[in-house]
Amino acid sequence: MPPPNVTGSLHMGHAMFVTLEDIMVRYNRMKGRPTLWLPGTDHAGIATQLVVERMLATEGIKRTEMNRDEFIKHVWEWKEKYGGTIANQIKRLGASCDWSRERFTLDKQLNQAVIEAFVRLYEKGLIYQGSYIVNWSPNLQTAVSDLEVEHSEEPGILYYIKYHVAGGCRNDFLTIATTRPETLFGDTAVAVNPQVW
């Protein structure tokens, strides 16, 4: 089962995926194929952190006012409350999962498997550290994935800067359009493709 996030209760999309998966699992079982449908929930990292922070804010508590262990304790309490709610909702939908084998993505056994897979991929050179642009959340004080970024178009201003042409007349200049005029102070040269010029 693609594990639902422990960020609250299930919605209609979850009901749809549970129904579709249940159809496939039951169909294969009726055909005599041994079919395991393993239930579980996902910690959802930042998404769960956000809902826990919102819950704490209703009590007048800020994450920044507590130490890491205190905050993690609140996250685990949230998981116990809503992880159980989600499992009960899936059970009420009639999902034919093997509930004796339910998992959570931060279970110790699963963590060890992830670490082992990570180390193996690293040893094969498939995981490496590099320099690249990341999305930073000033509110969360952490990097976030592209999937968690809400993109929006913002109005901007296009600035036109005139650069004098070296060796040309007083009125010879090249106009550059930019949305970042602050880079002007670092400009030392402008290169132009002679075929376009």
C-alpha positions in Angstrom: 0.0 0.0 0.0 1.4 3.4 -0.8 1.3 4.6 2.8 -0.9 7.6 3.5 0.7 10.4 5.4 -0.1 10.8 9.1 -1.1 14.3 8.6 -4.8 13.9 9.6 -7.7 11.9 8.3 -8.2 10.3 4.9 -9.9 12.1 2.1 -11.9 10.9 -1.0 -8.6 10.3 -3.0 -7.5 7.8 -0.3 -10.8 6.0 -0.5 -10.4 5.7 -4.2 -6.9 4.3 -4.1 -7.9 1.8 -1.3 -10.9 0.6 -3.4 -8.8 0.2 -6.6 -6.0 -1.6 -4.8 -8.5 -3.8 -2.9 -10.1 -4.8 -6.3 -6.7 -5.8 -7.7 -5.7 -7.7 -4.5 -9.0 -9.6 -4.2 -9.0 -10.4 -8.0 -5.5 -11.9 -7.8 -6.4 -13.9 -4.6 -9.5 -15.3 -6.4 -7.2 -16.4 -9.2 -5.2 -18.4 -6.7 -2.2 -16.1 -6.7 -0.6 -15.5 -3.2 -1.1 -11.8 -2.8 0.1 -9.7 0.1 -1.3 -6.2 0.7 0.8 -4.7 3.4 -0.8 -1.8 5.2 1.0 1.2 6.7 1.4 4.9 7.1 4.1 7.3 6.2 5.8 9.9 8.5 5.7 12.5 5.7 8.5 14.5 7.3 7.8 18.1 6.7 4.1 17.8 6.0 3.6 16.2 9.4 5.9 18.8 11.0 3.6 21.5 9.6 0.4 20.0 11.0 2.0 19.4 14.4 3.3 23.0 14.5 -0.2 24.3 13.6 -1.7 22.1 16.4 0.8 23.5 18.9 0.1 27.0 17.7 -3.5 26.6 18.7 -2.2 26.0 22.2 0.1 29.1 22.0 3.3 27.0 21.6 6.0 27.5 19.0 8.3 24.8 17.9 11.2 27.2 18.3 10.4 27.5 22.0 11.1 23.9 22.7 14.1 21.6 22.3 14.2 18.9 19.6 13.3 16.0 21.9 10.2 17.8 23.2 9.0 18.6 19.6 9.7 15.0 18.5 7.6 13.8 21.4 4.7 15.9 20.1 5.2 14.5 16.6 5.1 10.9 17.9 1.9 11.7 19.9 0.4 13.1 16.7 1.4 9.9 14.9 -0.2 7.7 17.5 -3.4 9.6 17.3 -3.8 10.1 13.6 -1.9 7.0 12.4 -4.5 4.9 14.3 -7.3 7.0 12.8 -6.1 6.4 9.3 -5.7 2.6 9.9 -9.2 2.5 11.3 -10.6 4.4 8.3 -8.9 2.0 5.9 -10.3 -1.0 7.9 -13.8 0.6 7.8 -13.5 0.7 4.0 -13.2 -3.1 4.1 -9.6 -3.2 2.8 -8.4 -6.8 2.8 -4.9 -6.0 4.1 -2.8 -8.2 6.3 -3.2 -6.1 9.4 -0.9 -8.3 11.5 2.0 -6.9 9.4 1.1 -3.2 9.5 4.1 -0.9 9.1 5.1 2.7 9.7 7.9 4.3 7.7 9.9 5.2 10.8 9.7 1.7 12.3 13.2 0.6 13.3 13.3 -2.4 10.9 12.3 -0.2 8.0 14.9 2.4 9.0 17.6 -0.2 9.0 16.5 -1.4 5.5 16.6 2.2 4.2 20.1 2.8 5.6 21.4 -0.4 4.2 20.0 0.4 0.7 21.5 3.9 1.0 24.9 2.6 1.9 24.8 0.0 -1.0 23.8 2.7 -3.5 26.6 5.0 -2.2 29.2 2.2 -2.5 28.1 1.7 -6.1 28.6 5.4 -6.8 24.9 6.0 -7.4 24.6 8.5 -4.5 26.9 11.4 -4.2 27.2 14.9 -2.7 27.1 17.8 -5.1 26.5 21.5 -5.3 23.1 22.5 -6.6 20.3 25.0 -5.9 17.8 23.8 -3.2 14.4 25.2 -2.2 14.8 26.7 1.3 11.8 27.3 3.6 12.6 30.3 5.9 9.6 29.4 8.0 10.7 25.7 8.6 14.4 26.5 8.5 15.1 23.5 6.2 15.4 22.5 2.6 12.2 21.3 0.9 11.7 19.1 -2.2 10.3 20.5 -5.5 7.1 18.6 -4.8 6.5 20.7 -1.7 7.1 24.1 -3.4 4.1 26.2 -4.3 5.0 28.0 -7.5 3.4 31.4 -8.3 3.9 34.0 -11.0 4.8 37.4 -9.6 4.7 40.7 -11.4 8.2 42.0 -12.1 9.9 45.0 -13.7 12.2 44.8 -16.7 15.0 47.2 -16.5 17.0 48.5 -19.5 20.6 49.3 -19.0 22.7 51.0 -21.7 26.4 50.0 -22.0 28.8 52.1 -24.1 30.5 50.2 -26.9 34.3 50.1 -26.5 36.0 51.9 -29.4 32.7 53.3 -30.6 31.3 56.8 -30.8 29.8 58.6 -27.9 26.3 57.6 -29.0 27.2 53.9 -29.6 25.7 51.7 -26.9 24.2 48.3 -26.3 21.0 48.0 -24.4 20.6 45.1 -22.1 17.2 44.1 -20.5 17.2 42.5 -17.1 15.0 41.8 -14.1 18.1 41.9 -11.8 19.6 45.5 -12.0 21.6 44.9 -8.8 24.1 42.8 -10.9 25.1 46.0 -12.7 27.7 46.7 -10.1 29.5 43.4 -10.8 29.4 43.7 -14.6 32.8 44.0 -16.2 32.0 43.1 -19.8 29.1 42.3 -22.2 29.7 39.6 -24.8 27.7 39.7 -28.0 27.4 37.1 -30.7 28.7 38.9 -33.8 26.3 37.0 -36.1 23.4 38.5 -34.2 24.8 41.9 -33.8 
